[in-house]
Every structure is written in structure tokens, then in C-alpha cells.
Amino acid sequence: MKNTTIRAIDAIQEAQKIAFAPFVFQATVSLRKLGVFNLIFEKRKKGGITIEAISKELSISTYGIGVLLEIAESSQIVTKDDEGRYLLTTTGYFLNYNETVNVNINFTNDVCYKGLFHLNESIKTGKPEGLKELGNWSTVYEGLSQLTPEIQKSWFEFDHHYSDAVFDDALEIVFRNNPKTIFDIGGNTGKFAIRSCSFNEDVSIKIIDLPGQLKKALTNVKNEGFEKRVSGYEIDWLKDNPEIPNGADTIWMCQFLDCFSEEEILKILTTAVKSMTNETELLIMETFTDRQRFDNAKFILEATSLYFTVLANGNSKMYPAEVFLKLIDKAGLVIREDISIGEYHTMFVCKKK
Ligand SMILES: C[S@@+](CC[C@H](N)C(=O)[O-])C[C@H]1O[C@@H](n2cnc3c(N)ncnc32)[C@H](O)[C@@H]1O
């Protein structure tokens, strides 16, 4: 976006918005949590609702509702008419009711907010300095299974939101050659394994992940009754010389490689290649910054990169596809198909060179 023609008065307004962005964010979180947005929306057909009426209905002081709605009005989240009645703007509506905005707000507030304070340190050290706000681990992945329930819920809802919706389309491609054995690398909570077992009655899946995460995934798999067809394999890709077993018809890596630096991605892909035959398909599904149709999607991915910097591991990010193209080639793989899936994702179907 170019801003060469922006007037100084507008530019200072934009700068002030950034200077106070955390205030607007926290006011929004509070208006959501207190049910003020819901109430304003419910009253839309009556022309809106005043601060006094909101205060009475929600048993919160007029002072409290007033300070929140003042900044919300200046931020174009609500409007106020001459009788002092508030309505949601379209932005306010999305802040309260859009599913993607909802998972992003919860993720920002519950998982990232406190940790982000340490971003400058992380940029200098290359370490996730904000992670200490959540627990004492060297990467967030070590701690995923130990996060408090509220933080864990927001983390998993964020993660799942961006993959769940595309699993249906992805499964059609994964199973078009009828694989009997799939390795799900970075299987997380076992969602893909469970969906695969429901989709195809013959397939066996091996989830490959860190021990804590694997335990959680296998419990979920058992709860769905698929424990005979899903096994686990413990790995820490950050250790020296990781190895995975042979025997997969398909290796599945969804929203996984972005959790690593370029050097680490190359190590993972090279290790995977060693376990592949000429027939094995390696499927990489990612959200690439240079493959987004909408600016807001690119913006979400750039913010997610900062989460990786300050909280996840200090050295990974959401990558442009061109970085992956180079690493895939370097690892000894060739891309047979390059498929766009859903709103955000790209799938690379890779084979050994
Ligand atoms: C973003 S999640 C993957 C999400 C999942 N595949 C999906 O599509 O929803 C990343 C996964 O990589 C795993 N992971 C991260 N670092 C790892 C490491 N050093 N060794 C092994 N697995 C790791 C995490 O435990 C987590 O399950």
C-alpha cells in the first residue's frame, strides 16, 4: 500500500492509532467479554441503546461503559446518534461475530499479548523471549500440552481454524491414489488422522510428533475408536540426526514446516526423503504470504510470523512460497503439482527426484 498522497493530518491520526493500538484492542476485548457488543446488536432494530440503558441491563457503571464506548466510537467500531444511542458499525459487527476475527482476537489476547512485550529482545537474541510469560520451555511446542486450559483453547482454536476448513478438500487429493499408510508429521491433536480414518476405512496413520503432543493426539484418536489404525512415533526435529521409519505411501505435513527456520526445514525434508521410495508422495500444505488473494490474509500471516518470533521458537515465520520452492529442490524433491486449496492454502505434491 502506497501512502505518498496521504495528508499530514490523516497520517498523524494513523500514527496515533498505532501508538494507542493496545488500548483499542483491550477495549474491544472488554466490550466483547462484558456482552456490550451483543446488547448493542440486539437493540439495533430499536435504533440502538444508550450508555445508561447498557449500564442498567449489564449492571456495570456508566463510567465503565462510557470510557469503553468513547474510544470505540473514535475507532469506528460503534456509532452514536443525537439521542446518545449506540449501534455497531460493520467493523464492530465483525469484531463480535466474524469467526476468523474471533479466533484471532482470542489468540492475540490469551496467547500472545503479554509475550509480545518482549519482541524487541527476541529480534536481538533470536529466541522466543516472550515465552516465559506462558511457561518455562525453550519452544512453545514443548509446552503445548501443559498450557492452562484457556490459553490452550485459544492456541488450538487458532491453529485448527486455518486447517479444519480445508481438510475436506485436502482429503480428496490425499486419497486419490488410495494410500494404505500415511505419516502425519506434526499431527498435533490427531484431527487429520481422525478425519482420514473416517474418510477411508483401510488407511493406517502414523502420527509423528513431540512426546507430550503425541500422547494427547493418541488419546483423542482412542476416544474416536481408531486406536487400531493410528500409531505414534516420537521425534524432536531439533535434535541432531532425526530419523523417521520407512514405509509411508504418503507423508503429510500440514501447517508444520512454518514452525521451523529454513535450515531446519531443509533438515526435515532431507530426513523425509531418506525414508521415501520413488512412489511415496510428500504433501506439503501451507499458507504462503505470496499466495494470498486478500490483503487482510497477508496481514494475518505477517502477524503470525511475529508470534513465531517472540513466542513459538524465535526463528521461524510464515514464508513466501518461493522460499519453499528452493528448499524442496535442495532436499532432493520435485513438485509434481501445485494446488490452491480453500481461501488461504497451497498444497505442493512432491516426489523424490
Ligand atoms: C502448527 S502445529 C501443526 C498443525 C497440524 N498439522 C494441523 O494441520 O492443524 C505444529 C506441530 O508441529 C509439532 N512440532 C513443533 N516442533 C516440533 C519439534 N521440534 N519436533 C517434533 N514436532 C514438533 C507440534 O507439536 C505441533 O503438533
The ligand as a Gaussian input file, in Angstrom:
#p B3LYP/6-31G(d) Opt

LIG

0 1
 C        1.103000     -25.833000      13.894000
 S        1.076000     -27.415000      14.531000
 C        0.562000     -28.470000      13.208000
 C       -0.861000     -28.455000      12.913000
 C       -1.487000     -29.603000      12.238000
 N       -0.623000     -30.371000      11.357000
 C       -2.694000     -29.052000      11.508000
 O       -2.744000     -29.164000      10.287000
 O       -3.586000     -28.489000      12.169000
 C        2.784000     -27.842000      14.576000
 C        3.062000     -29.216000      15.070000
 O        4.467000     -29.437000      14.977000
 C        4.923000     -30.075000      16.151000
 N        6.320000     -29.704000      16.400000
 C        6.798000     -28.462000      16.634000
 N        8.115000     -28.508000      16.915000
 C        8.474000     -29.805000      16.857000
 C        9.701000     -30.491000      17.053000
 N       10.807000     -29.835000      17.398000
 N        9.725000     -31.822000      16.888000
 C        8.605000     -32.501000      16.557000
 N        7.397000     -31.913000      16.343000
 C        7.336000     -30.580000      16.512000
 C        3.999000     -29.515000      17.236000
 O        3.974000     -30.338000      18.375000
 C        2.659000     -29.427000      16.520000
 O        1.913000     -30.595000      16.656000

